[in-house]
């Protein structure tokens, strides 16, 4: 399946999403560049439970959506964190089932996360990080119109030791040229 941006919808995560998320969050391949995983069933269920609970926080600083298609169902997820309310700064992240890597789903998720961040939350700056070895994720961030700002040295400890993080960002003013405004949310 090749997914275009218009075929991906984001909706708030639900507990039933734990099983399709666990299908990839429990694999070494999907977790290679992540500080989490491979997940146990309990890890994935706790992640989903915490993500659902975050929707009730006031103020809400964490937004987690399931990325779904009508044909397949849950194919990934997107997450937005408010990092600084005063300075209107946030951070996005995404994960996609390994069977759907390279199909445009991560980019579609990112477009919708940025749309929400800028249009609904009024953020000024949104950042994202990725492992320097993860060329595919860096390419997604560039496609989103994000600017590579540099490298944070030994920013996260993974199973194989400390790793650097590449940091990207986009400003609300950059977004005018970079992103469409008509992507669907549930």
Secondary structure, 3 states (H helix, E strand, C coil): CCCCHHHCEEEECCHHHHHHHHHHHCCHHHHCCCCCCCCCHHHHHHHHHHHHHHCCCCCCCEEEEEEEECCCEEEEEEEEEEEECCCCEEEEEEEECHHHCCCCHHHHHHHHHHHHHHHHCCCCEEEEEECCCCHHHHHHHHHCCCEEEEEEEEEEEECCEEEEEEEEEEEHHHHHHHCCCCCCEC
